Amino acid sequence: MITLKGAGKRFSSNQKDGGTEALRDVSFTVGAGEFVSLLGPSGCGKSTALRLVAGLLEPDKGLIEYPGGKPEIGFVFQEPTLMPWADALTNARLPLDLKGLSRGEADRRAAAALARVGLKGFEHAYARELSGGMKMRVSIARALASQPKLLLLDEPFAALDEITRNALGDDLLRLWREDGLTVLFVTHSVGESSYLSQRVLVMTPRPGRVAGDIALPVGRDSRLSPPTIQAQRIISDALGNAGALA
């Protein structure tokens, strides 16, 4: 579904050094229906790569290709970014309003998306009335309301407590399976990537490059299963090697 070929991105500035090189020669593919994590230390360009895939940024070098045509994309940011003056239904309905759907159809689809993330009955709650985990559920519902084929998530659980993070991770896996989504998930958590992903792309410190493309062992049906622990060791070793390549 997605192919990056030699993608590079530099953020210009007034500094004499020419700015900050965020990504250098990044190449990878994501097949339809895969759940792939981009893993690396803070500042390694993971979020920049995600924004290139979404079309929110343009690469300075290289190509971003969608062999089957650019799909409908849902994007979940690290912060929920809810409109404080609007209720959960209105927030979840936003992309449908932008598409020009009728109010009735948009409300129906937004309400269904909220129900799928466990927020049935909270359609008319405002952000100030919701916990951090509930706000993120609204953000995920907003991304799902447009019925995307590709779901991009930028460290969506980073600010949440472990119990909430685990619950949302389980929900994300369920939604991925139910909808046949393609997921590209940015994280700096070895544990998160080892449990959620089919593949992990390990990135070097800035400028970010893909240092490892790891297909994870099957049978990771819990966070403490032997295959999941094995995956954590494999990923940790790859991260160590990626640091040596910086």
N, C-alpha and C positions, 0 to 999 in steps of 0.2 A: 504493500500500500504506500510506503514511504521509502524514498531513497535519497540519501545525502551523499554527494560526491565531492570530496575535497573542499568542504565548506569552511570558510574563514570569516571572521568578523572582528573588526577593530572599531572601538568607540573613539572618535576624534575628540581632541581637546586643544586648548591653546598652549599646551606644554610642548617644549622643544623635542621631547622624545616621541612625538607623534601620536600620543594617546595610549589607550590600553588595548592590547590584543587579547580579546576574550577567547576566541576559538582559532585553531590552526589545523587545516587539512583534516577536517572531521568527515569520516565516511562510515555510513552504516545503513542497513535496511531494516524495515519492520514489515513483516508480512501481515496480511489480513487476518484478523482474529487473534493476533499475538498480544501478550501482556509483557511489555518490555520496560525495564527500569533503567534510567540514567543515574548512575551513582558516582559520587565523587565529593571531595571536600568543598567547603564553602568557597565561592569565588572562582570555581573551575570552569564556569561557562555552561553549566547544565540548563539554567533557566534561559540563557541566550539561545541555546540549541532548540529548546522547546518553542521559543518565540519565532525562530526561523521556520520551523515546521508549520506553525500556525499561520504564517504569513504576516505576523505583526512586525517583523524585521526582515530586511533583505540582506543576503550574504554579500560580503565584499568580493569573495572569491568562491568558486565552485558552484554547485547546482543543488537545488531541492526539487525532486521530481515525485510525481504521483502517477505511477505507470497506468493505473486504471482511471485516471481523472481525479481531480481534487475532491475529496469526500466532504460531507457535512461534518464540521468539527465542533466539539464542545470543549470549553476550556475552563478549568477550575484553578483559580489562583491560590497562592499561599494564604492570603487573607480573604475572608468571605466577600468583601466589597459590596455589602448590601446597601441599598438606599434606605437611610434611617427613617424617612418620612413615609415609606411604603410598607405594607404588610408582606408576609411571606409569599402569598399568592401572587401579588403584583411583582415582587422581586423575581420569582420563578418564571413569570410570564414575560419578562422583559425581552428575551430574544424573539419570542413569537410576535410581540407587538412591533418589533423592528422589522419583522418579515411581512407585516401587514395582515396577519390572520384576523379573522373576526373575533370580537371580544368573547363570544360564547365558546368558540372552538379553542381559543387561547386559554381561557379559564379552565376548560375541561382538561386540556393536556397538562397545564401547570399543576392542577389539583392532583392528577394521576401521578405526576412525577414526585410531588411532595409525599403522597401516600407510599410510593415505592421506597422512599428513604426514611420511612417511619414517622412522618410528620402529619399524618391524617388527624384532623382536629385542630391543627395549628395554622390553618390557612390565613387567618386574620390576625395572627400575632405579629407584633413589630419586633425589630431587631433588639431593642432594649429589653424585651421580655423573654429573649431566647438565650440559652447557654452558648458557650463557644462551640460545642459540638453540634448543637442544633443549627447555629448559623452556618456552619460548614455544610450541614445536610441541605439547607436551602440553596447554598451555592452549587452543590452537586445536582440538586433537582433542576436548577436553572439550566445547567449544562445538558441534562438529559431531556429537558422539555422539547428541544428542537430535534430530538431523535437522531443524534449523530451516529456516524459510523466510526469516527475516530475521536477518542476522548483523551485530552491532554491534561495532566495534573501536575502542578508545580508545588511540590512539598506541601500538600494540602493539610496534612495532619501534624506538621512540625510544632505548632503552638499548643497542641492538645495534651491532656494527661494520658497516661498509658492505657487506662481502661477504655476511654473514649476512642483513642487512636486505634486500638485493636478492634473495637466494635465497628468502626467505620471501615477499617480494612476488610473485615469479613463481609460487610455490605457491598463494598466495591467489587470484591470477587464474585459475589452473587449476581450483581448487575452485569458484570462482564460476561458471565456465562449465560445469563438469561437473554441478553441482547446480542450476543455474538460480536461484541465491541472489539475494536483494536484500541489498545491502551498504551500510551507512552507516559511513564510516571517518573517524575524527578524526585529524588530523595538523597539524603546523606546518611541514611540509616541502613546498616548491614542487615539487621534483623528484619526490617520492613521489606527490603528488597528480596531477601532469601525466602520469605514466606509468600509474598504476593506474586512474584514474577515467574515467567517461563524463561526469560533471558535477562541478563544484566550486562549493560554496557558500562564498563569501568573507565572513568576519565582521569586524566592526569591533572595536577594543579595547573593554574593558568600559565600559558595559554592552553585551554582545554583541548586534548586530543583523546581519541578512543584508544586506550591501552589494552583493553581486553573485552572480548565478546563471549560471555559465559552462558552456556546452556545448562540450566540447573537440573539436578536429579529429580526423578519423579517420586511420588509418594509423600510429598510435603503436605500432608493433610492436617497438620497442627504445627504450632510454632515451636514445639519441643520434640517433634518427631525426629528420629535419627537422620532421615534424609535432609530435614531442614537444618539441623546442626551441621551436617556435612556441607551443605550449601554455604552456611555462614563461614566455615573455614576456607572454602574455596574462594569466596568473595574477599575475605580479609587478606588472604595471600595475594590476590590480584591487586587489591588496593595498595599493599605494601610495595609491590613491584611497580605500580603506576607512580608512586611517590619517588621511586629511584630513577624513573625515566624523566622526571620534571627537569 
